[in-house]
């Protein structure tokens, strides 16, 4: 199996990264490890991600799954996790809606992907805009974890949201997502 086919199972990447192997790429895809012009040098697979705990957990899970599928990627330096700050990470005093909504946590990663600074990106689906930038594809998703939110009430008097009296105020742990 070619490396490009395995990537299509898990990542956001450029369209060229998922093209059939007969199409010429700027990097050879005949092996899971990309070989440079100097055959002794191995160019790592570069995974772009944010630095949040969730993003890093997803990037390392992606790395683990790649190594599971392609044991040669376990070699030192075969996979590089490239942590980037995004506009959404840097502007903390405004709500996401004030900043423009979706794409605030993906734009810099997408730019790095299209600029060949990274080979693939790992995003949380909650951050991915409805329309992807031209030249990128979203061919796959990691399996979902439990998506339930916590419902916490004082002294456990109210059991469900439906039991709340009219005019109740509901809070969120994320001030930026109010």
N, C-alpha and C positions, 0 to 999 in steps of 0.2 A: 504494500500500500504506500502511496506517495504521501509525503508530509503534508502537502496542500490538502489532500482529502481528509486527513485527520483534523486539521484546523477547522474545517467546515463543520465539525461536530460541536465546536465550543465557542467561537469567538467573533468579535467584530473585526473586520480586516478590510484591506483595500480589495477592490474587485479583482485586481491582478493576482493577489495572493490565493484566490480560489479558482483561478482559471485552469483549464486543462493543461497538463504538463507539456503539451506540444507548443503552447504559446511561450514565447521567450520572456523571461523574467530578468530583472536586474540582478537577482541573486539566484544561484542554482538551487533547485528544489529536488534534486535527485536523491537526497538523503535528508533525514530529520535534522542533521547538523549541516548548516550551510558552510561550504568550503570556500575560502577566499582564493585569490589568485595564487598566493603562496600556500601550497597544499598542506604545510605544517600548521597553518593558522586556522582555527575554527571561529567563525563568526557566530555569536550566540543568537538564539531566538529572543527578541526583545519584546517583552510584554509591558505595555503601557497601562498604568493604573493611577488612581488618586492615592493619597496617603492616609485616608481615613481607615479606622479599624475594619469596617465592613469591606471597603475596596481592597485592602491588603489581604484580608481573609479570602476573598474571591479570587484574587490573583494567585495566591499560593495554592488554592484548591485547583485552579486551572493548571498550574505548574505540576501539581501532583498527578492530575489526570493525564497530562501529556506524557510524563515519565512512565506512568503505568502502561500507556499504549505504546510508547517508544522508549524502551530502556536505555538506548544510547544517549538520551537527553539527561540522564542522571549524572553524566560526566561533569566535573567542575567547569563552570563557565559556559555550559551549553544553553542555559536559560538565564536571561537577565531580567529582573523585575525593575522597570523604569518608573519611579514615583514622580508624579508631576502635580503641581498646584494648579488649580483651575480658578476661574473668576468666582465661582460659588464658594471656594475655600477661602479666598482672600477677602471678600467683602462680607463681614460678619454682622454689621450693624443695620442691615436692611432685610426686609422679607424677600423671599424668592420672587414673589409676584412683582415687587418694585424693581427688581433687577431684570425682569424679562421672562421669568418662568423657566421652562424646560431648556436644556442645552447648556445651562450654566456650569454643570459639572462634567461636561463632555467635550466642549469646543476645543480646548487646548489639546486634549488627547487626540481628537479627530485631526487637528492640524498637524500634530506630530506624526500621526499615521500616514497622512497624505504626503508629508514631507520626508518620508522614509527615515524618520528618527526612531520609530518603533515598527515592529512587524504586525502586531495584533494589539487590541485594547480589550480590557475587561471592564465593563460598565455594570452598574446596578440598573435594572430595567426601569426603575422609578425615575432615573435621571435621563433616560434616552428620549430625545424628542420624537414626535410622530414621524417627521420627515428626516431621513438620514442625509448627510452631506453627499453630494455627487462624488462617485468614486469609492464609496464605502458600501459594505454589505453587512447584514446581520444574519448570518447563516444558522445560528444555533444558540441555545441557552443551556446553562447548567441546570440540573434538577432543582426545583423550588423547595425551600424549607417551609416550615409552618408559617403561614401568613397572618395568623390571628393576632390582634392587638390586645393589650391588657385593658380591662375595665376595672378601675379602682374607685371605691366609694368609701366615705367615712363610716366606720363601724359596720360595714357590710350590710347596711340597711336596704339598699336598692340593688337588686340582683341583675337587671338588664337595662339597657338604654331605654327601652320601651316603658320601663317603670318610672322614669324621671318625670317629675311634675312639669307642666307647661312653664316656660320661662327659665328653665334650668340653664346654667352656664356650664359648658363642657370645656375642659382645659386640655392642652397638649404639652408634652415634654419638650417639643421643639418650637421655640419662640419664632423661628424663622418660617415655620410652616403654618402659622395661624391664618 
